[in-house]
Every structure is written in structure tokens, then in C-alpha cells.
Amino acid sequence: MKKVFLGGTCNGSKWRNELIQLLHISYFNPDADVWTNEMMEEELKQRELCDYCLYVLTPKMIGFYSIAEVVDDSNKRPQKTIFCFLIQDEEFTFTEFQIKSLEQTAKMVIRNGANFFRNLKDVAFFLNNQ
């Protein structure tokens, strides 16, 4: 069975719960309350093992590492990289400037040969039909 790595915004964002309900494939969820070195090693291992590496960014993101990950993966393994950003996450919304920046990131990811989707339903449809 195909498997997807669920990378991207943590920080209490609920996008993973929504997507998991739509998936008909296996997944690895790296989101955890406490982050350890062992978990980081497992995340790196799963990024290699999974058939797809998905990065979903939401306005709840507080760090930038997921942006670096999706660009890096879109260069190194474009056929298995998927990018999506959600303009709104509960009461949080990306600013107009942030959206423009994320749109440019999406264009870069696409130019690298990876996939970009604008919502979780399209992500799930793609993953479930590969």
C-alpha cells in the first residue's frame, strides 16, 4: 500500500485530522507534543521510505523549516513531493504578502517537477488515485 509523509505546519493545526479522514492510503504523521532526537531520526527515515512527501502550510506555522523541506524535496525527489498551503486555519489567515510569497514557492516547486494543490480534497484525490 502506498504511504504519505504528512509534513508541514504543526502548532495545533488540524489539517492532518481532516486529511486523514479522506485518505485511502497509509501515512506517517510526524506531529508530536514533545519532539526528541529519536523522533527527528524517524522523520528523516520516513521521508525516505514513504512514496510521497506532503507539506501543508497553514497560518499557524511559526517556523520556516517546512518551506525549506518542500523546496529541497522538490529538487531531490520531485516525483514524490506534494505542496499545499491553506490560506486560513481556524481563526488565523495568511496576509496578502505571505500568500504572494507562498504562491512563488508553489511556482518554484512546480518548476522543479513536483505537485502543488490548493486544498486538502485535491491532495487526497491525487494520493488516493495513484
C-alpha positions as CSV (number, residue, x, y, z in Angstrom):
1,M,0.0,0.0,0.0
2,K,1.2,3.5,-0.8
3,K,2.3,5.7,2.1
4,V,2.5,9.5,2.5
5,F,4.6,11.5,4.9
6,L,2.4,14.3,6.4
7,G,4.9,17.2,6.8
8,G,4.1,20.8,7.3
9,T,2.5,23.0,9.9
10,C,2.1,21.6,13.4
11,N,1.4,24.0,16.2
12,G,-2.1,22.8,16.9
13,S,-3.2,22.9,13.2
14,K,-5.9,20.4,12.5
15,W,-5.3,19.9,8.8
16,R,-3.8,16.4,9.3
17,N,-7.0,15.2,11.0
18,E,-9.1,16.5,8.1
19,L,-6.8,14.9,5.5
20,I,-6.5,11.5,7.3
21,Q,-10.3,11.1,7.1
22,L,-10.1,11.5,3.3
23,L,-7.1,9.2,2.7
24,H,-7.4,5.6,1.5
25,I,-3.6,5.1,1.8
26,S,-1.2,4.7,4.7
27,Y,0.5,7.7,6.2
28,F,3.2,8.8,8.7
29,N,2.2,11.6,11.0
30,P,5.3,13.3,12.5
31,D,3.2,15.7,14.6
32,A,4.0,15.3,18.3
33,D,3.6,17.2,21.6
34,V,7.2,16.6,22.6
35,W,10.0,16.4,20.0
36,T,13.0,14.2,20.6
37,N,16.2,13.3,18.6
38,E,14.8,9.9,18.0
39,M,11.6,11.3,16.5
40,M,13.7,13.5,14.2
41,E,15.7,10.5,13.1
42,E,12.4,8.6,12.4
43,E,11.0,11.6,10.5
44,L,14.1,11.6,8.2
45,K,13.8,7.8,7.7
46,Q,10.1,8.1,6.9
47,R,10.7,10.9,4.4
48,E,12.9,8.5,2.5
49,L,10.6,5.4,2.9
50,C,7.3,7.0,2.1
51,D,6.0,7.0,-1.5
52,Y,5.0,10.7,-1.2
53,C,6.2,13.6,1.0
54,L,3.4,16.1,1.5
55,Y,4.0,19.5,3.0
56,V,0.9,21.5,4.0
57,L,1.5,25.0,5.3
58,T,-1.1,27.0,7.3
59,P,-1.1,30.4,9.0
60,K,-0.5,28.6,12.3
61,M,3.1,27.9,11.2
62,I,5.7,29.5,13.5
63,G,8.9,28.2,11.9
64,F,10.2,28.1,8.3
65,Y,11.8,24.6,8.1
66,S,8.8,23.1,6.2
67,I,9.3,25.6,3.4
68,A,13.0,24.6,3.2
69,E,11.9,20.9,3.2
70,V,9.4,21.2,0.4
71,V,11.8,23.1,-1.8
72,D,14.6,20.7,-1.0
73,D,12.5,17.7,-1.7
74,S,11.0,19.2,-4.9
75,N,14.7,19.4,-6.1
76,K,15.9,16.0,-4.9
77,R,12.7,13.9,-5.4
78,P,10.1,15.8,-7.3
79,Q,8.1,12.8,-8.3
80,K,7.2,12.1,-4.7
81,T,6.8,15.7,-3.4
82,I,3.5,17.5,-2.9
83,F,3.0,21.0,-1.7
84,C,-0.2,22.7,-0.5
85,F,-0.9,25.8,1.5
86,L,-4.2,26.7,3.2
87,I,-4.9,30.4,3.4
88,Q,-7.0,30.0,6.5
89,D,-6.6,27.8,9.6
90,E,-9.3,28.3,12.2
91,E,-9.1,32.0,13.2
92,F,-5.7,32.5,11.5
93,T,-5.3,33.8,7.9
94,F,-2.1,34.4,5.9
95,T,-1.5,38.0,5.0
96,E,-1.6,39.1,1.3
97,F,2.2,39.4,1.3
98,Q,2.5,35.9,2.8
99,I,0.2,34.5,0.2
100,K,2.2,36.1,-2.6
101,S,5.4,34.5,-1.2
102,L,3.7,31.1,-0.9
103,E,2.4,31.4,-4.5
104,Q,6.0,32.0,-5.6
105,T,7.2,29.0,-3.6
106,A,4.4,26.9,-5.3
107,K,5.7,28.0,-8.7
108,M,9.2,27.0,-7.8
109,V,8.0,23.6,-6.6
110,I,6.1,23.1,-9.8
111,R,9.1,24.2,-12.0
112,N,11.1,21.6,-10.1
113,G,8.6,18.9,-11.3
114,A,6.7,18.4,-8.0
115,N,3.0,18.7,-7.4
116,F,1.0,21.6,-5.9
117,F,-2.6,21.6,-4.8
118,R,-4.7,24.4,-3.3
119,N,-6.9,22.3,-0.9
120,L,-6.9,19.0,1.0
121,K,-9.6,17.4,-1.1
122,D,-7.5,17.7,-4.2
123,V,-4.4,16.4,-2.3
124,A,-6.5,13.4,-1.1
125,F,-7.9,12.7,-4.6
126,F,-4.4,12.7,-6.0
127,L,-3.0,10.4,-3.3
128,N,-5.9,8.0,-3.4
129,N,-5.7,7.6,-7.2
130,Q,-2.0,7.0,-7.8
